[in-house]
């Protein structure tokens, strides 16, 4: 589960942002465990984005595949 989805599950019971076609009000950290997971994911994601080898490989991929 990525950062965005984990944060949605942390804010909304069952991860359901919409109910009856209307957006629900987020609950201030409905699920603390999922919020912690999202924060850990974000920290690791930031490390990867700053990694020189990752950047080099990402640039190569973009050049090869657009």
PDB file of N, CA, C and O in Angstrom:
ATOM      1  N   UNK A   1       0.850  -1.160   0.000  1.00  0.00           N
ATOM      2  CA  UNK A   1       0.000   0.000   0.000  1.00  0.00           C
ATOM      3  C   UNK A   1       0.901   1.230   0.000  1.00  0.00           C
ATOM      4  O   UNK A   1       1.849   1.320   0.780  1.00  0.00           O
ATOM      5  N   UNK A   2       0.599   2.152  -0.863  1.00  0.00           N
ATOM      6  CA  UNK A   2       1.401   3.350  -0.948  1.00  0.00           C
ATOM      7  C   UNK A   2       0.965   4.428   0.033  1.00  0.00           C
ATOM      8  O   UNK A   2       0.027   4.237   0.807  1.00  0.00           O
ATOM      9  N   UNK A   3       1.643   5.541  -0.009  1.00  0.00           N
ATOM     10  CA  UNK A   3       1.416   6.638   0.931  1.00  0.00           C
ATOM     11  C   UNK A   3      -0.015   7.176   0.854  1.00  0.00           C
ATOM     12  O   UNK A   3      -0.684   7.310   1.879  1.00  0.00           O
ATOM     13  N   UNK A   4      -0.478   7.480  -0.344  1.00  0.00           N
ATOM     14  CA  UNK A   4      -1.793   8.101  -0.500  1.00  0.00           C
ATOM     15  C   UNK A   4      -2.899   7.199   0.024  1.00  0.00           C
ATOM     16  O   UNK A   4      -3.777   7.656   0.756  1.00  0.00           O
ATOM     17  N   UNK A   5      -2.867   5.929  -0.343  1.00  0.00           N
ATOM     18  CA  UNK A   5      -3.907   5.012   0.110  1.00  0.00           C
ATOM     19  C   UNK A   5      -3.819   4.791   1.620  1.00  0.00           C
ATOM     20  O   UNK A   5      -4.848   4.743   2.294  1.00  0.00           O
ATOM     21  N   UNK A   6      -2.618   4.659   2.153  1.00  0.00           N
ATOM     22  CA  UNK A   6      -2.471   4.459   3.594  1.00  0.00           C
ATOM     23  C   UNK A   6      -3.026   5.664   4.355  1.00  0.00           C
ATOM     24  O   UNK A   6      -3.672   5.496   5.389  1.00  0.00           O
ATOM     25  N   UNK A   7      -2.782   6.868   3.857  1.00  0.00           N
ATOM     26  CA  UNK A   7      -3.316   8.050   4.521  1.00  0.00           C
ATOM     27  C   UNK A   7      -4.845   8.095   4.428  1.00  0.00           C
ATOM     28  O   UNK A   7      -5.508   8.533   5.368  1.00  0.00           O
ATOM     29  N   UNK A   8      -5.403   7.646   3.305  1.00  0.00           N
ATOM     30  CA  UNK A   8      -6.858   7.620   3.186  1.00  0.00           C
ATOM     31  C   UNK A   8      -7.456   6.658   4.213  1.00  0.00           C
ATOM     32  O   UNK A   8      -8.463   6.969   4.849  1.00  0.00           O
ATOM     33  N   UNK A   9      -6.834   5.494   4.372  1.00  0.00           N
ATOM     34  CA  UNK A   9      -7.317   4.538   5.362  1.00  0.00           C
ATOM     35  C   UNK A   9      -7.116   5.070   6.777  1.00  0.00           C
ATOM     36  O   UNK A   9      -7.879   4.724   7.679  1.00  0.00           O
ATOM     37  N   UNK A  10      -6.106   5.899   6.981  1.00  0.00           N
ATOM     38  CA  UNK A  10      -5.872   6.483   8.301  1.00  0.00           C
ATOM     39  C   UNK A  10      -6.921   7.535   8.639  1.00  0.00           C
ATOM     40  O   UNK A  10      -7.215   7.761   9.813  1.00  0.00           O
ATOM     41  N   UNK A  11      -7.481   8.173   7.634  1.00  0.00           N
ATOM     42  CA  UNK A  11      -8.447   9.250   7.854  1.00  0.00           C
ATOM     43  C   UNK A  11      -9.903   8.806   7.780  1.00  0.00           C
ATOM     44  O   UNK A  11     -10.760   9.375   8.456  1.00  0.00           O
ATOM     45  N   UNK A  12     -10.191   7.785   6.956  1.00  0.00           N
ATOM     46  CA  UNK A  12     -11.570   7.379   6.707  1.00  0.00           C
ATOM     47  C   UNK A  12     -11.772   5.917   7.086  1.00  0.00           C
ATOM     48  O   UNK A  12     -10.996   5.064   6.655  1.00  0.00           O
ATOM     49  N   UNK A  13     -12.795   5.605   7.884  1.00  0.00           N
ATOM     50  CA  UNK A  13     -13.067   4.206   8.225  1.00  0.00           C
ATOM     51  C   UNK A  13     -13.252   3.367   6.961  1.00  0.00           C
ATOM     52  O   UNK A  13     -14.051   3.714   6.092  1.00  0.00           O
ATOM     53  N   UNK A  14     -12.523   2.279   6.865  1.00  0.00           N
ATOM     54  CA  UNK A  14     -12.617   1.405   5.695  1.00  0.00           C
ATOM     55  C   UNK A  14     -12.024   2.005   4.437  1.00  0.00           C
ATOM     56  O   UNK A  14     -12.151   1.415   3.363  1.00  0.00           O
ATOM     57  N   UNK A  15     -11.378   3.164   4.533  1.00  0.00           N
ATOM     58  CA  UNK A  15     -10.774   3.804   3.374  1.00  0.00           C
ATOM     59  C   UNK A  15     -11.786   4.429   2.427  1.00  0.00           C
ATOM     60  O   UNK A  15     -11.431   4.848   1.325  1.00  0.00           O
ATOM     61  N   UNK A  16     -13.044   4.495   2.849  1.00  0.00           N
ATOM     62  CA  UNK A  16     -14.111   5.019   1.992  1.00  0.00           C
ATOM     63  C   UNK A  16     -14.197   6.534   2.127  1.00  0.00           C
ATOM     64  O   UNK A  16     -14.678   7.056   3.132  1.00  0.00           O
ATOM     65  N   UNK A  17     -13.724   7.229   1.097  1.00  0.00           N
ATOM     66  CA  UNK A  17     -13.727   8.690   1.122  1.00  0.00           C
ATOM     67  C   UNK A  17     -15.111   9.242   0.785  1.00  0.00           C
ATOM     68  O   UNK A  17     -15.479  10.327   1.233  1.00  0.00           O
ATOM     69  N   UNK A  18     -15.870   8.490  -0.004  1.00  0.00           N
ATOM     70  CA  UNK A  18     -17.193   8.936  -0.429  1.00  0.00           C
ATOM     71  C   UNK A  18     -18.267   8.010   0.127  1.00  0.00           C
ATOM     72  O   UNK A  18     -18.068   6.799   0.222  1.00  0.00           O
ATOM     73  N   UNK A  19     -19.390   8.585   0.489  1.00  0.00           N
ATOM     74  CA  UNK A  19     -20.519   7.808   0.992  1.00  0.00           C
ATOM     75  C   UNK A  19     -21.774   8.404   0.375  1.00  0.00           C
ATOM     76  O   UNK A  19     -22.060   9.587   0.559  1.00  0.00           O
ATOM     77  N   UNK A  20     -22.516   7.592  -0.351  1.00  0.00           N
ATOM     78  CA  UNK A  20     -23.729   8.090  -0.999  1.00  0.00           C
ATOM     79  C   UNK A  20     -23.450   9.157  -2.030  1.00  0.00           C
ATOM     80  O   UNK A  20     -24.281  10.039  -2.243  1.00  0.00           O
ATOM     81  N   UNK A  21     -22.289   9.099  -2.680  1.00  0.00           N
ATOM     82  CA  UNK A  21     -21.922  10.061  -3.706  1.00  0.00           C
ATOM     83  C   UNK A  21     -21.361  11.364  -3.172  1.00  0.00           C
ATOM     84  O   UNK A  21     -20.989  12.242  -3.950  1.00  0.00           O
ATOM     85  N   UNK A  22     -21.295  11.502  -1.857  1.00  0.00           N
ATOM     86  CA  UNK A  22     -20.768  12.726  -1.257  1.00  0.00           C
ATOM     87  C   UNK A  22     -19.488  12.410  -0.496  1.00  0.00           C
ATOM     88  O   UNK A  22     -19.345  11.341   0.098  1.00  0.00           O
ATOM     89  N   UNK A  23     -18.558  13.368  -0.528  1.00  0.00           N
ATOM     90  CA  UNK A  23     -17.303  13.181   0.194  1.00  0.00           C
ATOM     91  C   UNK A  23     -17.548  13.278   1.693  1.00  0.00           C
ATOM     92  O   UNK A  23     -18.196  14.207   2.175  1.00  0.00           O
ATOM     93  N   UNK A  24     -17.018  12.298   2.421  1.00  0.00           N
ATOM     94  CA  UNK A  24     -17.160  12.291   3.874  1.00  0.00           C
ATOM     95  C   UNK A  24     -16.165  13.248   4.507  1.00  0.00           C
ATOM     96  O   UNK A  24     -15.135  13.570   3.917  1.00  0.00           O
ATOM     97  N   UNK A  25     -16.481  13.694   5.705  1.00  0.00           N
ATOM     98  CA  UNK A  25     -15.532  14.486   6.478  1.00  0.00           C
ATOM     99  C   UNK A  25     -14.459  13.542   7.013  1.00  0.00           C
ATOM    100  O   UNK A  25     -14.792  12.511   7.599  1.00  0.00           O
ATOM    101  N   UNK A  26     -13.188  13.868   6.827  1.00  0.00           N
ATOM    102  CA  UNK A  26     -12.145  12.982   7.362  1.00  0.00           C
ATOM    103  C   UNK A  26     -12.158  13.022   8.889  1.00  0.00           C
ATOM    104  O   UNK A  26     -12.383  14.065   9.503  1.00  0.00           O
ATOM    105  N   UNK A  27     -11.912  11.871   9.471  1.00  0.00           N
ATOM    106  CA  UNK A  27     -11.784  11.808  10.917  1.00  0.00           C
ATOM    107  C   UNK A  27     -10.319  12.042  11.240  1.00  0.00           C
ATOM    108  O   UNK A  27      -9.438  11.475  10.593  1.00  0.00           O
ATOM    109  N   UNK A  28     -10.058  12.868  12.231  1.00  0.00           N
ATOM    110  CA  UNK A  28      -8.668  13.166  12.580  1.00  0.00           C
ATOM    111  C   UNK A  28      -7.984  11.906  13.069  1.00  0.00           C
ATOM    112  O   UNK A  28      -8.045  11.558  14.249  1.00  0.00           O
ATOM    113  N   UNK A  29      -7.346  11.246  12.159  1.00  0.00           N
ATOM    114  CA  UNK A  29      -6.578  10.026  12.398  1.00  0.00           C
ATOM    115  C   UNK A  29      -7.425   8.918  13.013  1.00  0.00           C
ATOM    116  O   UNK A  29      -7.265   8.531  14.170  1.00  0.00           O
ATOM    117  N   UNK A  30      -8.327   8.434  12.179  1.00  0.00           N
ATOM    118  CA  UNK A  30      -9.191   7.312  12.513  1.00  0.00           C
ATOM    119  C   UNK A  30      -8.379   6.086  12.906  1.00  0.00           C
ATOM    120  O   UNK A  30      -8.740   5.363  13.834  1.00  0.00           O
ATOM    121  N   UNK A  31      -7.274   5.857  12.189  1.00  0.00           N
ATOM    122  CA  UNK A  31      -6.459   4.661  12.441  1.00  0.00           C
ATOM    123  C   UNK A  31      -4.995   5.071  12.584  1.00  0.00           C
ATOM    124  O   UNK A  31      -4.315   5.323  11.590  1.00  0.00           O
ATOM    125  N   UNK A  32      -4.519   5.135  13.813  1.00  0.00           N
ATOM    126  CA  UNK A  32      -3.147   5.579  14.079  1.00  0.00           C
ATOM    127  C   UNK A  32      -2.112   4.638  13.475  1.00  0.00           C
ATOM    128  O   UNK A  32      -1.057   5.089  13.027  1.00  0.00           O
ATOM    129  N   UNK A  33      -2.398   3.334  13.457  1.00  0.00           N
ATOM    130  CA  UNK A  33      -1.444   2.374  12.889  1.00  0.00           C
ATOM    131  C   UNK A  33      -1.232   2.637  11.402  1.00  0.00           C
ATOM    132  O   UNK A  33      -0.097   2.622  10.924  1.00  0.00           O
ATOM    133  N   UNK A  34      -2.302   2.873  10.679  1.00  0.00           N
ATOM    134  CA  UNK A  34      -2.171   3.142   9.239  1.00  0.00           C
ATOM    135  C   UNK A  34      -1.485   4.481   8.984  1.00  0.00           C
ATOM    136  O   UNK A  34      -0.762   4.640   8.000  1.00  0.00           O
ATOM    137  N   UNK A  35      -1.716   5.443   9.877  1.00  0.00           N
ATOM    138  CA  UNK A  35      -1.015   6.726   9.739  1.00  0.00           C
ATOM    139  C   UNK A  35       0.486   6.523   9.921  1.00  0.00           C
ATOM    140  O   UNK A  35       1.281   7.098   9.179  1.00  0.00           O
ATOM    141  N   UNK A  36       0.877   5.715  10.896  1.00  0.00           N
ATOM    142  CA  UNK A  36       2.294   5.429  11.126  1.00  0.00           C
ATOM    143  C   UNK A  36       2.902   4.718   9.918  1.00  0.00           C
ATOM    144  O   UNK A  36       4.029   5.015   9.523  1.00  0.00           O
ATOM    145  N   UNK A  37       2.158   3.786   9.335  1.00  0.00           N
ATOM    146  CA  UNK A  37       2.628   3.088   8.136  1.00  0.00           C
ATOM    147  C   UNK A  37       2.853   4.090   7.009  1.00  0.00           C
ATOM    148  O   UNK A  37       3.869   4.034   6.317  1.00  0.00           O
ATOM    149  N   UNK A  38       1.905   5.005   6.827  1.00  0.00           N
ATOM    150  CA  UNK A  38       2.031   6.011   5.770  1.00  0.00           C
ATOM    151  C   UNK A  38       3.248   6.896   5.997  1.00  0.00           C
ATOM    152  O   UNK A  38       3.963   7.223   5.050  1.00  0.00           O
ATOM    153  N   UNK A  39       3.487   7.284   7.234  1.00  0.00           N
ATOM    154  CA  UNK A  39       4.635   8.134   7.536  1.00  0.00           C
ATOM    155  C   UNK A  39       5.953   7.399   7.274  1.00  0.00           C
ATOM    156  O   UNK A  39       6.904   7.986   6.758  1.00  0.00           O
ATOM    157  N   UNK A  40       6.002   6.118   7.630  1.00  0.00           N
ATOM    158  CA  UNK A  40       7.218   5.331   7.364  1.00  0.00           C
ATOM    159  C   UNK A  40       7.448   5.174   5.865  1.00  0.00           C
ATOM    160  O   UNK A  40       8.576   5.292   5.387  1.00  0.00           O
ATOM    161  N   UNK A  41       6.366   4.904   5.122  1.00  0.00           N
ATOM    162  CA  UNK A  41       6.477   4.777   3.670  1.00  0.00           C
ATOM    163  C   UNK A  41       7.003   6.068   3.071  1.00  0.00           C
ATOM    164  O   UNK A  41       7.891   6.043   2.218  1.00  0.00           O
ATOM    165  N   UNK A  42       6.462   7.195   3.512  1.00  0.00           N
ATOM    166  CA  UNK A  42       6.883   8.493   2.976  1.00  0.00           C
ATOM    167  C   UNK A  42       8.372   8.734   3.233  1.00  0.00           C
ATOM    168  O   UNK A  42       9.076   9.242   2.360  1.00  0.00           O
ATOM    169  N   UNK A  43       8.851   8.376   4.413  1.00  0.00           N
ATOM    170  CA  UNK A  43      10.267   8.576   4.743  1.00  0.00           C
ATOM    171  C   UNK A  43      11.159   7.729   3.833  1.00  0.00           C
ATOM    172  O   UNK A  43      12.172   8.218   3.332  1.00  0.00           O
ATOM    173  N   UNK A  44      10.794   6.479   3.618  1.00  0.00           N
ATOM    174  CA  UNK A  44      11.590   5.601   2.740  1.00  0.00           C
ATOM    175  C   UNK A  44      11.515   6.073   1.299  1.00  0.00           C
ATOM    176  O   UNK A  44      12.510   6.038   0.575  1.00  0.00           O
ATOM    177  N   UNK A  45      10.332   6.517   0.881  1.00  0.00           N
ATOM    178  CA  UNK A  45      10.134   7.011  -0.476  1.00  0.00           C
ATOM    179  C   UNK A  45      11.036   8.220  -0.722  1.00  0.00           C
ATOM    180  O   UNK A  45      11.621   8.359  -1.796  1.00  0.00           O
ATOM    181  N   UNK A  46      11.142   9.079   0.265  1.00  0.00           N
ATOM    182  CA  UNK A  46      12.013  10.256   0.159  1.00  0.00           C
ATOM    183  C   UNK A  46      13.474   9.831   0.006  1.00  0.00           C
ATOM    184  O   UNK A  46      14.209  10.417  -0.789  1.00  0.00           O
ATOM    185  N   UNK A  47      13.895   8.824   0.759  1.00  0.00           N
ATOM    186  CA  UNK A  47      15.270   8.313   0.644  1.00  0.00           C
ATOM    187  C   UNK A  47      15.538   7.808  -0.764  1.00  0.00           C
ATOM    188  O   UNK A  47      16.591   8.084  -1.340  1.00  0.00           O
ATOM    189  N   UNK A  48      14.593   7.075  -1.310  1.00  0.00           N
ATOM    190  CA  UNK A  48      14.766   6.519  -2.657  1.00  0.00           C
ATOM    191  C   UNK A  48      14.841   7.635  -3.687  1.00  0.00           C
ATOM    192  O   UNK A  48      15.695   7.606  -4.573  1.00  0.00           O
ATOM    193  N   UNK A  49      13.958   8.614  -3.579  1.00  0.00           N
ATOM    194  CA  UNK A  49      13.952   9.707  -4.560  1.00  0.00           C
ATOM    195  C   UNK A  49      15.253  10.484  -4.565  1.00  0.00           C
ATOM    196  O   UNK A  49      15.624  11.048  -5.594  1.00  0.00           O
ATOM    197  N   UNK A  50      15.955  10.529  -3.444  1.00  0.00           N
ATOM    198  CA  UNK A  50      17.216  11.267  -3.344  1.00  0.00           C
ATOM    199  C   UNK A  50      18.432  10.420  -3.703  1.00  0.00           C
ATOM    200  O   UNK A  50      19.540  10.948  -3.799  1.00  0.00           O
ATOM    201  N   UNK A  51      18.248   9.129  -3.902  1.00  0.00           N
ATOM    202  CA  UNK A  51      19.347   8.219  -4.192  1.00  0.00           C
ATOM    203  C   UNK A  51      19.882   8.451  -5.614  1.00  0.00           C
ATOM    204  O   UNK A  51      19.110   8.473  -6.573  1.00  0.00           O
ATOM    205  N   UNK A  52      21.194   8.623  -5.742  1.00  0.00           N
ATOM    206  CA  UNK A  52      21.803   8.926  -7.047  1.00  0.00           C
ATOM    207  C   UNK A  52      21.612   7.794  -8.048  1.00  0.00           C
ATOM    208  O   UNK A  52      21.308   8.045  -9.214  1.00  0.00           O
ATOM    209  N   UNK A  53      21.786   6.559  -7.608  1.00  0.00           N
ATOM    210  CA  UNK A  53      21.611   5.426  -8.522  1.00  0.00           C
ATOM    211  C   UNK A  53      20.162   5.356  -9.008  1.00  0.00           C
ATOM    212  O   UNK A  53      19.921   5.102 -10.188  1.00  0.00           O
ATOM    213  N   UNK A  54      19.211   5.574  -8.124  1.00  0.00           N
ATOM    214  CA  UNK A  54      17.803   5.565  -8.515  1.00  0.00           C
ATOM    215  C   UNK A  54      17.548   6.648  -9.563  1.00  0.00           C
ATOM    216  O   UNK A  54      16.885   6.391 -10.569  1.00  0.00           O
ATOM    217  N   UNK A  55      18.066   7.850  -9.337  1.00  0.00           N
ATOM    218  CA  UNK A  55      17.874   8.940 -10.285  1.00  0.00           C
ATOM    219  C   UNK A  55      18.461   8.601 -11.650  1.00  0.00           C
ATOM    220  O   UNK A  55      17.845   8.865 -12.682  1.00  0.00           O
ATOM    221  N   UNK A  56      19.661   8.012 -11.647  1.00  0.00           N
ATOM    222  CA  UNK A  56      20.309   7.623 -12.895  1.00  0.00           C
ATOM    223  C   UNK A  56      19.472   6.588 -13.646  1.00  0.00           C
ATOM    224  O   UNK A  56      19.256   6.719 -14.850  1.00  0.00           O
ATOM    225  N   UNK A  57      19.009   5.572 -12.945  1.00  0.00           N
ATOM    226  CA  UNK A  57      18.198   4.528 -13.572  1.00  0.00           C
ATOM    227  C   UNK A  57      16.852   5.076 -14.047  1.00  0.00           C
ATOM    228  O   UNK A  57      16.346   4.679 -15.096  1.00  0.00           O
ATOM    229  N   UNK A  58      16.289   5.976 -13.277  1.00  0.00           N
ATOM    230  CA  UNK A  58      15.016   6.599 -13.653  1.00  0.00           C
ATOM    231  C   UNK A  58      15.189   7.407 -14.941  1.00  0.00           C
ATOM    232  O   UNK A  58      14.353   7.331 -15.842  1.00  0.00           O
ATOM    233  N   UNK A  59      16.276   8.181 -15.026  1.00  0.00           N
ATOM    234  CA  UNK A  59      16.547   8.959 -16.239  1.00  0.00           C
ATOM    235  C   UNK A  59      16.753   8.046 -17.446  1.00  0.00           C
ATOM    236  O   UNK A  59      16.254   8.330 -18.535  1.00  0.00           O
ATOM    237  N   UNK A  60      17.491   6.945 -17.251  1.00  0.00           N
ATOM    238  CA  UNK A  60      17.687   5.985 -18.349  1.00  0.00           C
ATOM    239  C   UNK A  60      16.356   5.401 -18.810  1.00  0.00           C
ATOM    240  O   UNK A  60      16.121   5.256 -20.010  1.00  0.00           O
ATOM    241  N   UNK A  61      15.513   5.075 -17.888  1.00  0.00           N
ATOM    242  CA  UNK A  61      14.207   4.501 -18.227  1.00  0.00           C
ATOM    243  C   UNK A  61      13.362   5.512 -19.006  1.00  0.00           C
ATOM    244  O   UNK A  61      12.723   5.166 -20.000  1.00  0.00           O
ATOM    245  N   UNK A  62      13.366   6.748 -18.549  1.00  0.00           N
ATOM    246  CA  UNK A  62      12.581   7.778 -19.230  1.00  0.00           C
ATOM    247  C   UNK A  62      13.103   8.025 -20.654  1.00  0.00           C
ATOM    248  O   UNK A  62      12.316   8.243 -21.574  1.00  0.00           O
ATOM    249  N   UNK A  63      14.410   7.991 -20.829  1.00  0.00           N
ATOM    250  CA  UNK A  63      14.981   8.187 -22.164  1.00  0.00           C
ATOM    251  C   UNK A  63      14.599   7.027 -23.082  1.00  0.00           C
ATOM    252  O   UNK A  63      14.305   7.229 -24.260  1.00  0.00           O
ATOM    253  N   UNK A  64      14.605   5.819 -22.537  1.00  0.00           N
ATOM    254  CA  UNK A  64      14.296   4.642 -23.352  1.00  0.00           C
ATOM    255  C   UNK A  64      12.801   4.491 -23.621  1.00  0.00           C
ATOM    256  O   UNK A  64      12.415   3.992 -24.677  1.00  0.00           O
ATOM    257  N   UNK A  65      11.960   4.913 -22.686  1.00  0.00           N
ATOM    258  CA  UNK A  65      10.538   4.613 -22.802  1.00  0.00           C
ATOM    259  C   UNK A  65       9.632   5.833 -22.770  1.00  0.00           C
ATOM    260  O   UNK A  65       8.408   5.708 -22.819  1.00  0.00           O
ATOM    261  N   UNK A  66      10.227   6.993 -22.690  1.00  0.00           N
ATOM    262  CA  UNK A  66       9.445   8.218 -22.741  1.00  0.00           C
ATOM    263  C   UNK A  66       8.822   8.647 -21.523  1.00  0.00           C
ATOM    264  O   UNK A  66       8.148   9.677 -21.504  1.00  0.00           O
TER     265      UNK A  66
END
